[in-house]
Amino acid sequence: MTLVDPVEQLHPIVECAVDLRASLKGVAPVEPVFMSVGEKRAALVELVAARSQLDGLLSRVLAASDDVGTVEGSRDAVPWVAAETRSTRREVRRDLALGRAMENHPEVGRLLADGTLRAEQARAIVEAVDALPDRVDVAVREEAEARLLAYARLHDARALRQIGKRILDVVAPEVGESAEADALAEEERRAAESVSFLMSDDGEGRCHGRFTVPSHVGAILRRILQALANPARHTEGDLRDENGVWKPSRRRMGEAFVEYVERYPLDATPQTAGVSVSVVVAVTLQDLLGEHAVALLDDGTRMSAAQARRLACEAGIVPVVLGGDGQVLDLGRSRRLFSKAQRIALGLRDGGCTAKGCETTASGCHAHHDDPWSNGGATDLVNGRLLCPRHHRLAHDPRYAKTIHADNQVSFTMRT
């Protein structure tokens, strides 16, 4: 659909847009795979520059189109443009904000219009300059913008945002230090006020969540999960999914998060009424010993008895074994987890995962009870062995039979 009457004299901007679309349609059938390397390089650079110019023009037109909004009964053109072009309002409003910002930053607009600057670079520059404290005078603001435009020849938008936070150290060191301190204090205040954590169970064995934490907390969590997800801690089999395909980073980080939660030391958890916070799994003795059974968490969540047995080896979960009439048979013994000294001894003895053919080192293994702790097994070296996370899951999977060989190595075979 077109909004232009072909018999009318076209405005130069409209004519330009029409010509652009016609030109792009003309090259749509051309297959770029047959271009030479030099042609591809030239095309990529020119297309990015052209897109920047188009972004700048679109933002300028949007900033001048409040009258479109008036006709449509809104404060600006954003709702109409979003509906007419099937764009999100957020996307269109970002373009509008850039167009309005360029009215106060004409040099930024000029460089965006000639393709020298990218739209994201332009946003980073105007946001950095506009965020300078009110006490900074016009001359310093102009110098800050000029410096950022110069840096834009060498740095992308992400780097410009970081440089923009410290630009006063370059153009006005006497106010830069106090301004940065004020800005950091304000950032930290906002971060503390916006902390949140949401989590919900979808009823299909999965829990979904979303959180907002201060940046330094996120950095700590990311560093911990990256260490747990480090390929050096895992065998090639652990790094491939059920179809033999390499697991993407997000899945490996997700598995690292699961490992972090499951293996968090129970003695490090906070206490309520003098008792460490823990999750209790209730399961009957008959179900605990069976292959096809269900255990119940104290919040009503259900899990397989095999999963409960696996978690009882290392996770902060306390199994409550019930008799046939519901009486408590076992609330746990005084020492459920292997001690640090025992882990060291297991590492020296086993050298790593004891599953045949597995090369996971001791630092990447769990301490597993051969005779399940939840079934009365003792937490001692004779009853313990090291297993990597993957083989630890197999050890508690009723679909697999476990065989302990004379050399203390273990093999797993799927039951027929």
Backbone torsions as a table, in degrees:
resi	resn	phi	psi	omega
1	MET	NA	139.9	177.2
2	THR	-121.0	145.6	179.8
3	LEU	-101.7	10.5	-175.1
4	VAL	-108.1	128.9	174.6
5	ASP	-78.7	117.4	-174.0
6	PRO	-63.6	-19.6	-179.0
7	VAL	-86.2	-12.6	-179.9
8	GLU	-80.0	154.3	173.2
9	GLN	-73.1	120.6	-175.8
10	LEU	-75.8	140.8	171.3
11	HIS	-66.1	145.9	-177.8
12	PRO	-54.3	-36.5	-179.4
13	ILE	-69.6	-42.7	177.7
14	VAL	-63.8	-43.4	179.4
15	GLU	-60.5	-40.3	178.1
16	CYS	-61.7	-45.1	-179.6
17	ALA	-62.3	-42.8	178.8
18	VAL	-62.8	-44.5	179.4
19	ASP	-62.8	-40.4	179.1
20	LEU	-60.1	-46.5	-179.1
21	ARG	-63.3	-39.8	178.7
22	ALA	-64.6	-41.4	179.5
23	SER	-64.6	-41.3	-179.6
24	LEU	-66.9	-38.1	176.1
25	LYS	-62.9	-33.7	-178.8
26	GLY	-65.6	-31.1	-178.7
27	VAL	-100.5	-2.1	-178.9
28	ALA	-56.3	-39.3	-179.3
29	PRO	-76.7	-11.8	-176.0
30	VAL	-72.7	129.1	-178.1
31	GLU	-88.7	112.6	-176.2
32	PRO	-69.2	-14.2	-177.6
33	VAL	-62.9	-23.3	-177.9
34	PHE	-89.9	2.4	177.5
35	MET	-74.3	150.8	174.3
36	SER	-74.7	166.6	179.1
37	VAL	-59.4	-42.7	179.9
38	GLY	-63.8	-39.6	179.2
39	GLU	-67.1	-38.9	178.5
40	LYS	-65.1	-42.6	178.3
41	ARG	-59.5	-47.8	-179.2
42	ALA	-62.4	-42.6	-178.7
43	ALA	-64.4	-43.0	-178.6
44	LEU	-62.0	-45.9	-179.6
45	VAL	-64.9	-44.5	-178.2
46	GLU	-68.4	-38.4	179.4
47	LEU	-66.3	-39.6	177.3
48	VAL	-64.2	-42.3	178.5
49	ALA	-64.0	-41.8	179.1
50	ALA	-63.9	-39.5	178.0
51	ARG	-63.7	-38.3	177.2
52	SER	-61.6	-44.6	178.4
53	GLN	-61.2	-41.1	179.7
54	LEU	-67.3	-39.8	176.5
55	ASP	-59.4	-43.0	179.8
56	GLY	-64.4	-42.6	180.0
57	LEU	-65.8	-44.5	178.5
58	LEU	-59.3	-44.0	179.9
59	SER	-63.4	-40.5	178.6
60	ARG	-63.5	-44.1	179.7
61	VAL	-65.2	-41.3	177.7
62	LEU	-60.0	-43.4	-179.0
63	ALA	-63.8	-24.7	-179.4
64	ALA	-98.2	11.3	-171.3
65	SER	-112.8	28.1	176.7
66	ASP	-62.6	-26.8	179.1
67	ASP	-65.8	-28.8	173.7
68	VAL	-62.5	-41.9	177.2
69	GLY	-63.9	-38.8	179.3
70	THR	-60.9	-44.4	178.5
71	VAL	-61.8	-36.9	-177.8
72	GLU	-87.7	-1.8	177.8
73	GLY	81.5	26.4	177.3
74	SER	-127.5	169.4	-174.6
75	ARG	-75.0	-22.1	178.3
76	ASP	-151.4	-175.1	-174.9
77	ALA	-84.8	-3.1	-172.7
78	VAL	-57.0	-51.9	-177.8
79	PRO	-58.7	-41.6	-178.5
80	TRP	-66.2	-46.5	-179.2
81	VAL	-62.7	-43.8	-179.4
82	ALA	-60.4	-44.2	-179.0
83	ALA	-69.8	-42.1	-175.2
84	GLU	-70.9	-32.5	-176.0
85	THR	-106.5	2.9	-179.0
86	ARG	57.9	36.7	174.9
87	SER	-99.6	162.6	175.0
88	THR	-80.2	149.1	178.6
89	ARG	-61.9	-35.0	179.9
90	ARG	-61.5	-42.8	-179.6
91	GLU	-63.4	-46.4	-178.6
92	VAL	-67.2	-38.1	-178.8
93	ARG	-66.9	-32.3	176.1
94	ARG	-64.1	-41.5	177.6
95	ASP	-64.5	-39.9	178.8
96	LEU	-64.1	-43.0	179.8
97	ALA	-61.0	-39.2	179.1
98	LEU	-66.4	-42.5	179.3
99	GLY	-61.4	-42.3	178.4
100	ARG	-68.9	-35.6	178.3
101	ALA	-65.4	-36.5	-178.4
102	MET	-67.7	-19.7	175.8
103	GLU	-63.6	-30.5	177.8
104	ASN	-97.8	-2.6	179.8
105	HIS	-134.5	69.9	-174.1
106	PRO	-61.0	-32.9	-179.8
107	GLU	-68.4	-37.0	175.1
108	VAL	-61.8	-44.4	178.8
109	GLY	-62.7	-38.4	-179.1
110	ARG	-65.2	-44.5	-178.5
111	LEU	-70.2	-31.2	175.1
112	LEU	-70.0	-37.7	-178.6
113	ALA	-67.4	-30.9	-179.6
114	ASP	-94.4	5.9	174.7
115	GLY	85.4	2.7	179.6
116	THR	-73.1	-34.7	-174.7
117	LEU	-108.8	149.8	174.8
118	ARG	-94.6	155.4	-177.5
119	ALA	-59.8	-42.4	-179.7
120	GLU	-67.8	-34.3	175.2
121	GLN	-64.4	-43.0	179.6
122	ALA	-60.6	-43.6	178.2
123	ARG	-61.4	-43.9	-179.2
124	ALA	-61.6	-39.9	-177.8
125	ILE	-69.3	-51.0	-176.9
126	VAL	-66.1	-35.9	178.1
127	GLU	-65.9	-39.4	179.3
128	ALA	-66.3	-43.7	-179.5
129	VAL	-67.8	-44.0	-179.3
130	ASP	-67.5	-20.9	-179.7
131	ALA	-85.4	-4.6	179.0
132	LEU	-63.2	146.6	-178.1
133	PRO	-57.7	152.4	-178.6
134	ASP	-60.1	-28.1	-177.1
135	ARG	-73.4	-10.1	178.7
136	VAL	-77.1	127.1	-175.2
137	ASP	-79.6	173.0	-174.5
138	VAL	-61.7	-41.1	-178.1
139	ALA	-60.9	-41.6	179.2
140	VAL	-67.2	-39.6	178.1
141	ARG	-61.1	-43.5	179.9
142	GLU	-65.2	-39.1	177.9
143	GLU	-66.2	-40.3	178.3
144	ALA	-61.5	-43.4	-180.0
145	GLU	-65.3	-41.6	179.5
146	ALA	-62.3	-42.2	179.1
147	ARG	-64.5	-42.5	-179.6
148	LEU	-65.7	-36.7	176.7
149	LEU	-65.3	-35.2	176.9
150	ALA	-68.4	-42.1	178.4
151	TYR	-64.4	-27.4	-177.8
152	ALA	-64.2	-18.4	177.3
153	ARG	-70.5	-19.9	-175.2
154	LEU	-118.3	-19.9	-171.8
155	HIS	-122.5	150.1	177.0
156	ASP	-84.8	-178.9	-174.2
157	ALA	-62.7	-38.1	-178.9
158	ARG	-62.3	-45.8	178.9
159	ALA	-66.4	-37.3	179.7
160	LEU	-63.1	-34.8	177.9
161	ARG	-64.4	-40.1	178.4
162	GLN	-68.8	-42.4	178.1
163	ILE	-64.1	-38.9	-178.9
164	GLY	-60.7	-30.7	179.1
165	LYS	-68.5	-22.1	-177.4
166	ARG	-116.1	14.4	-172.7
167	ILE	-65.1	-28.2	178.8
168	LEU	-66.2	-26.4	176.4
169	ASP	-63.8	-24.6	-178.9
170	VAL	-88.8	-48.0	-172.4
171	VAL	-94.4	-21.3	180.0
172	ALA	-152.3	72.3	-176.1
173	PRO	-57.2	-28.7	-176.6
174	GLU	-66.9	-24.4	178.4
175	VAL	-111.6	-11.1	-175.9
176	GLY	-63.8	-42.5	-176.0
177	GLU	-64.5	-48.2	-179.5
178	SER	-68.0	-34.9	179.2
179	ALA	-66.1	-41.1	178.7
180	GLU	-64.8	-42.2	178.6
181	ALA	-60.8	-42.9	178.6
182	ASP	-64.3	-42.3	-178.7
183	ALA	-65.5	-41.5	179.1
184	LEU	-65.5	-41.0	178.2
185	ALA	-61.6	-40.5	179.1
186	GLU	-68.3	-40.8	177.1
187	GLU	-60.9	-44.5	-179.0
188	GLU	-66.1	-36.4	177.9
189	ARG	-64.5	-46.5	179.6
190	ARG	-64.0	-38.9	-180.0
191	ALA	-63.4	-42.6	-179.9
192	ALA	-65.3	-36.4	-178.5
193	GLU	-75.4	-22.4	-176.0
194	SER	-100.7	6.2	179.9
195	VAL	-60.3	132.7	179.4
196	SER	-154.7	159.6	177.5
197	PHE	-149.1	121.3	179.2
198	LEU	-124.1	136.9	-178.5
199	MET	-148.8	137.1	178.9
200	SER	-146.3	148.5	179.0
201	ASP	-97.6	134.3	-177.1
202	ASP	-88.4	2.6	178.1
203	GLY	78.4	3.7	-179.4
204	GLU	-122.5	30.4	177.1
205	GLY	85.1	8.0	-179.1
206	ARG	-127.4	148.1	177.6
207	CYS	-120.2	134.4	-178.9
208	HIS	-116.1	147.4	-178.8
209	GLY	-152.0	167.0	177.1
210	ARG	-149.5	138.8	-178.8
211	PHE	-140.8	158.0	172.9
212	THR	-131.6	120.8	-179.2
213	VAL	-135.3	162.1	175.3
214	PRO	-58.2	152.9	-175.0
215	SER	-57.0	-38.5	-177.1
216	HIS	-68.0	-31.8	177.1
217	VAL	-69.5	-41.3	176.4
218	GLY	-61.3	-38.5	179.5
219	ALA	-65.0	-39.6	179.1
220	ILE	-64.9	-47.2	-179.5
221	LEU	-62.0	-43.8	179.7
222	ARG	-61.1	-42.2	-179.4
223	ARG	-63.6	-39.6	179.1
224	ILE	-64.9	-46.7	-177.3
225	LEU	-68.4	-35.9	177.2
226	GLN	-63.9	-37.1	178.4
227	ALA	-66.6	-41.1	179.0
228	LEU	-69.3	-32.3	-178.6
229	ALA	-87.3	-2.0	-177.7
230	ASN	-54.0	123.2	-179.2
231	PRO	-55.6	-24.9	-178.9
232	ALA	-65.1	-20.6	-179.9
233	ARG	-86.4	-6.7	-171.6
234	HIS	-126.8	157.3	173.6
235	THR	-84.0	169.1	179.2
236	GLU	-60.9	-34.4	179.2
237	GLY	-63.1	-35.9	178.7
238	ASP	-69.1	-25.6	-175.2
239	LEU	-88.8	-2.4	178.2
240	ARG	-111.6	148.3	-179.1
241	ASP	-83.7	-170.0	-175.1
242	GLU	-62.9	-21.7	179.8
243	ASN	-99.5	7.7	179.5
244	GLY	82.5	7.5	-179.6
245	VAL	-91.3	144.3	179.2
246	TRP	-59.3	131.7	180.0
247	LYS	-70.2	136.1	176.5
248	PRO	-68.5	161.6	-176.9
249	SER	-57.4	-39.7	-176.7
250	ARG	-64.1	-33.9	177.9
251	ARG	-72.2	-42.1	178.8
252	ARG	-63.2	-37.2	176.0
253	MET	-67.5	-36.6	176.8
254	GLY	-64.2	-42.8	177.8
255	GLU	-65.7	-34.3	176.6
256	ALA	-65.3	-39.0	178.2
257	PHE	-64.2	-41.2	177.0
258	VAL	-61.0	-45.3	179.9
259	GLU	-62.5	-39.6	-179.7
260	TYR	-61.7	-44.3	-179.0
261	VAL	-69.4	-44.6	-176.1
262	GLU	-66.7	-30.1	-174.3
263	ARG	-104.6	9.3	179.4
264	TYR	-62.8	129.2	-175.9
265	PRO	-59.5	128.3	-179.1
266	LEU	-62.8	-34.3	-178.3
267	ASP	-73.9	-7.2	177.5
268	ALA	-98.1	-3.3	-179.7
269	THR	-77.3	153.2	179.5
270	PRO	-66.9	160.8	-178.5
271	GLN	-108.9	144.1	174.2
272	THR	-125.6	120.8	-177.4
273	ALA	56.9	35.9	176.2
274	GLY	82.0	4.2	-178.3
275	VAL	-120.2	134.6	178.3
276	SER	-63.7	139.6	177.3
277	VAL	-66.1	127.1	179.2
278	SER	-149.7	163.0	176.3
279	VAL	-101.6	132.1	-177.1
280	VAL	-106.3	131.9	176.8
281	VAL	-109.8	121.5	178.0
282	ALA	-100.6	129.8	-179.4
283	VAL	-153.1	141.0	178.5
284	THR	-74.3	155.0	179.4
285	LEU	-60.1	-38.8	179.5
286	GLN	-63.1	-42.7	179.9
287	ASP	-70.3	-37.1	-178.9
288	LEU	-60.4	-35.6	-177.9
289	LEU	-87.2	-12.2	-177.4
290	GLY	-85.4	164.9	-179.3
291	GLU	-87.5	-30.2	-176.7
292	HIS	-121.4	84.9	-174.6
293	ALA	-140.3	168.0	-176.9
294	VAL	-128.0	137.6	174.3
295	ALA	-112.4	158.1	-174.9
296	LEU	-124.1	122.2	174.1
297	LEU	-72.3	161.6	-176.9
298	ASP	-69.4	-9.7	176.1
299	ASP	-100.2	7.9	178.1
300	GLY	97.7	-10.0	179.1
301	THR	-68.5	139.0	-178.9
302	ARG	-103.4	145.9	175.2
303	MET	-147.4	162.2	178.1
304	SER	-71.0	151.9	176.9
305	ALA	-62.8	-32.0	177.6
306	ALA	-61.9	-41.7	177.5
307	GLN	-64.3	-41.0	179.3
308	ALA	-62.5	-40.6	179.1
309	ARG	-64.5	-39.6	180.0
310	ARG	-65.3	-46.8	-177.8
311	LEU	-64.1	-31.6	-179.1
312	ALA	-63.7	-19.5	179.1
313	CYS	-68.9	-39.9	-172.5
314	GLU	-138.1	-27.2	-171.2
315	ALA	-76.1	166.3	178.6
316	GLY	-78.8	57.2	-177.9
317	ILE	-129.0	132.7	-178.5
318	VAL	-106.2	115.8	178.5
319	PRO	-79.6	135.4	174.0
320	VAL	-111.5	109.8	-177.6
321	VAL	-90.5	126.4	-176.6
322	LEU	-109.9	145.8	174.6
323	GLY	-79.9	-176.9	-177.5
324	GLY	-61.1	-33.5	-179.4
325	ASP	-95.1	12.1	174.3
326	GLY	91.0	-0.3	-179.9
327	GLN	-76.5	150.8	-178.2
328	VAL	-74.3	121.6	177.3
329	LEU	-94.1	-31.2	-174.3
330	ASP	-154.0	119.3	176.4
331	LEU	-104.7	18.1	178.8
332	GLY	101.1	148.3	178.5
333	ARG	-96.9	174.9	-171.7
334	SER	-64.6	-26.1	179.6
335	ARG	-135.8	106.3	-178.5
336	ARG	-94.4	-43.1	-178.2
337	LEU	-88.3	148.7	175.2
338	PHE	-67.7	139.6	-179.0
339	SER	-75.3	168.6	178.7
340	LYS	-59.6	-42.6	179.5
341	ALA	-63.5	-39.5	178.5
342	GLN	-66.5	-38.6	177.5
343	ARG	-61.7	-41.0	178.0
344	ILE	-62.7	-42.9	179.8
345	ALA	-65.1	-40.8	177.5
346	LEU	-63.2	-39.4	178.4
347	GLY	-63.2	-42.0	178.8
348	LEU	-66.7	-38.8	-177.6
349	ARG	-75.8	-47.7	-173.4
350	ASP	-88.8	-29.7	180.0
351	GLY	78.1	-14.4	-178.3
352	GLY	159.2	-157.0	-179.7
353	CYS	-61.4	132.9	-176.5
354	THR	-89.0	4.2	175.3
355	ALA	-72.8	137.3	-177.8
356	LYS	-57.7	130.0	176.6
357	GLY	82.9	-6.7	-178.8
358	CYS	-85.7	137.6	-176.6
359	GLU	-112.9	14.1	179.2
360	THR	-65.3	130.2	-178.6
361	THR	-73.6	167.7	-175.9
362	ALA	-58.7	-35.8	-176.9
363	SER	-66.4	-19.2	-179.8
364	GLY	-100.8	12.2	-174.9
365	CYS	-108.1	159.0	170.2
366	HIS	-97.5	154.6	172.5
367	ALA	-92.2	120.5	-173.3
368	HIS	-113.6	141.8	174.5
369	HIS	-89.4	120.3	175.8
370	ASP	-61.0	-50.7	171.8
371	ASP	-91.9	109.9	-170.0
372	PRO	-50.1	136.0	177.3
373	TRP	-58.7	-36.5	-179.3
374	SER	-70.2	-10.3	178.9
375	ASN	-111.9	19.1	177.6
376	GLY	96.7	2.0	179.7
377	GLY	-65.9	143.5	-177.1
378	ALA	-83.2	151.2	175.8
379	THR	-92.2	77.8	178.8
380	ASP	-140.1	170.3	-173.2
381	LEU	-64.5	-35.1	-178.1
382	VAL	-64.0	-33.0	-177.0
383	ASN	-97.0	5.1	-175.3
384	GLY	-113.9	157.1	174.8
385	ARG	-157.9	159.9	176.9
386	LEU	-94.5	133.0	175.2
387	LEU	-136.5	139.2	175.4
388	CYS	-68.8	163.6	-178.6
389	PRO	-52.7	-40.5	-178.1
390	ARG	-65.4	-47.5	-178.7
391	HIS	-74.7	-23.9	174.7
392	HIS	-65.7	-38.7	176.7
393	ARG	-64.9	-40.1	179.2
394	LEU	-64.5	-34.1	-178.6
395	ALA	-63.8	-25.3	-179.6
396	HIS	-108.7	8.8	179.4
397	ASP	-92.5	114.9	-176.7
398	PRO	-63.4	-12.5	178.8
399	ARG	-75.8	-12.2	-176.0
400	TYR	-117.4	139.8	173.8
401	ALA	-96.0	137.9	-178.1
402	LYS	-108.0	134.0	178.1
403	THR	-123.6	123.3	177.4
404	ILE	-96.9	121.1	-176.3
405	HIS	-91.5	171.9	-175.9
406	ALA	-61.3	-28.9	-179.8
407	ASP	-87.7	13.3	179.5
408	ASN	72.7	5.4	174.5
409	GLN	-80.0	153.3	-176.7
410	VAL	-119.3	141.5	172.3
411	SER	-125.2	150.6	-178.4
412	PHE	-120.5	133.6	179.6
413	THR	-131.2	130.2	179.3
414	MET	-67.2	132.9	-179.4
415	ARG	-70.3	145.7	179.1
416	THR	-93.5	NA	NA
